[in-house]
Amino acid sequence: MYKKYIVRLSQEERSICQEVIKNLKGSSQKARRAQILLKADADGPGWPDAKIAEAFNCRVQTIENLRKRLVTEGFELALEGKKRQERNEARFESA
């Protein structure tokens, strides 16, 4: 199957993901994203999205979204996720 967004992690990014998983640094979501990125890495295991989704009990769309975020927004945002905006901040910005 053709993939629009290919995950290619650098050696440094791979070691950051492995460190997160090994030490369980950050949230459980962060550790899960690190595991998914490692499995999706084209220069690593290169698992298909369906196999990753089955292994981590999530939807294929979740894997596709993470791939897209990595390519379009960068490694840091893909691993950390987007931060929610505070409600009060949103009110002041729209005014």
N, C-alpha and C positions, 0 to 999 in steps of 0.2 A: 504494500500500500504506500502511495506517495505521501510524504510528510512535508508540510510547508515549512515547519520550524524544526531544525535539526539541533539537537543538544550536543555541543562539543565543549566539554569542560577542560580548562587548563589544569596543569598539575597542581597548582596552588588551590584552585577551586575544589578539586577532588579531595585534597588534604583537609580543607575547611569542612567539607561535607562529612568526611570520615571522622574528624574531630568532634563535630556536633553529635554524631551518632554514638561514638565511643563514650563520650563524657556526658551525654544527654544534656548538652548545654542548650538553654532556651526552652521554648515551649514544645509540647508534643507535636504540634503542627509543624514546627520548624524541623524537628528530627524526621518527621514523615516526608516533608518536602526534600530534605537532604537525601533520604533513601531513594525517593522517586527519581531525583536528578541523577544519582549514581547509576541506577538501573537503565535510565533512558540515554545515557551517554553513548554517542555513536562510536567513540574511541574506546569504550569499555565494553560492558555486556551487550548494550544495544537492544534491550528487550523490546518487543512490540508493546504498544500501548495497552492492548487487551490483557496481556500477561501481567503487566505492571498493575493494572486496575484490579485484577483478580488477586494478586499477591498482597496488595495493600487495602483491599476491600473498599474501593472507591469506584467512581465512574470513569469511563474512558475520557469523557469531556474534561474531567479534573486534570488528567495527565496532559491533554492537549492545551488547556489553559496555562498550565505551569510551563510547558515548552514555549508557548507564545510569550509569556511574561519574561522568561529568561532571555529570549532573543531580542525582544523589543524594548524591555525596560532594564535589563541587566541582571547580573548574578545576585547582587545584594537584595534587590526587591523580590526576586524569585524565591530566595531562601527565607527572608524575613517576612514577606507578605506586606501588603499595604497597611499602613496604620489608619485606624478610624479617626475621623475628624470629630472633635468635641462638638457637642450641640451648640454651646454658646459661641464658639469660634465661627461656626457656619452662619449663625444669625448676624454676627457683626460684619462678616465679609459680604453678605448679600445686601446689606443696607446701604 
